[in-house]
């Protein structure tokens, strides 16, 4: 089934590509498609498990906890997938950001 106004999401470090509706929350749209390209946690921005880095593309985000994505990270393309809405095709990385704070 084709998705109208779809954005292609490429998760480079997991070699996965899928399409989601433009403007829909990325994590929830991914789950509806039974994709597992991004780790899933609380789904509300509180745990940081779904942190990604957008390498290419346009998107908007809802409010995110500064404990998981601070202002500097936000300017570098980091976001929580549960709070991110793609506006175009996106290329992103997932996985390796959740342990950074512990170093």
C-alpha positions in Angstrom: 0.0 0.0 0.0 1.5 3.3 -1.1 1.6 6.2 1.4 0.6 9.6 0.1 3.0 12.4 0.8 5.6 9.8 2.0 9.1 10.6 3.2 11.8 8.0 2.7 13.7 7.3 5.9 17.2 5.8 5.5 18.8 4.6 8.7 22.4 4.2 7.5 24.0 2.3 10.4 21.2 -0.3 10.3 21.0 -0.4 6.5 17.2 0.0 6.6 15.0 2.1 4.4 11.2 2.7 4.8 8.6 5.3 4.0 6.4 7.2 6.5 3.8 9.9 6.1 5.1 13.4 5.9 4.6 15.3 9.2 3.8 12.2 11.3 5.9 11.3 14.4 8.7 9.2 13.0 8.9 6.6 15.8 5.2 5.9 15.8 5.0 5.7 12.0 7.9 3.3 12.0 6.2 1.1 14.5 3.0 1.0 12.5 5.1 -0.4 9.6 6.6 -3.1 11.9 10.1 -1.6 11.2 12.8 -1.9 13.9 15.4 0.6 12.6 15.3 2.8 15.7 15.2 1.7 19.3 11.8 2.2 21.1 11.5 3.3 24.7 8.8 5.4 26.4 7.5 7.0 23.2 7.1 10.4 24.9 10.5 12.0 25.0 11.4 11.0 28.5 14.0 8.2 28.1 16.2 9.2 25.2 16.4 5.7 23.9 15.2 6.7 20.4 17.9 9.4 19.9 19.0 9.8 16.3 21.2 12.1 14.3 19.7 13.5 11.1 22.4 13.7 8.5 20.3 14.9 5.6 16.7 16.3 5.2 14.2 18.6 6.6 12.2 18.0 9.8 10.4 19.6 12.7 10.5 18.4 16.3 8.1 18.7 19.2 9.5 19.8 22.6 12.3 17.5 23.8 14.0 17.1 27.2 17.3 19.0 27.3 18.6 16.1 29.4 18.5 14.0 26.2 19.0 16.6 23.5 20.7 19.8 24.5 20.8 23.0 22.4 24.3 22.2 21.0 23.1 18.7 20.0 19.9 20.1 18.5 22.0 22.4 16.1 24.1 19.3 15.1 21.0 17.4 14.0 20.3 15.3 17.0 16.7 14.6 17.9 14.4 12.0 19.6 12.6 10.0 16.9 9.4 10.0 19.1 9.4 13.8 18.8 10.6 14.2 15.2 8.3 14.8 12.2 9.9 14.4 8.7 9.1 17.1 6.2 11.3 15.5 3.4 13.3 12.4 2.9 15.7 11.8 5.8 19.0 10.1 6.1 19.9 9.4 9.8 21.9 7.3 12.2 20.5 5.6 15.3 21.9 3.4 18.1 25.2 4.7 19.2 24.1 7.9 21.0 22.4 6.5 24.0 25.6 5.7 25.8 27.5 8.9 25.0 26.5 10.7 28.2 28.1 7.9 30.4 31.6 8.5 28.9 
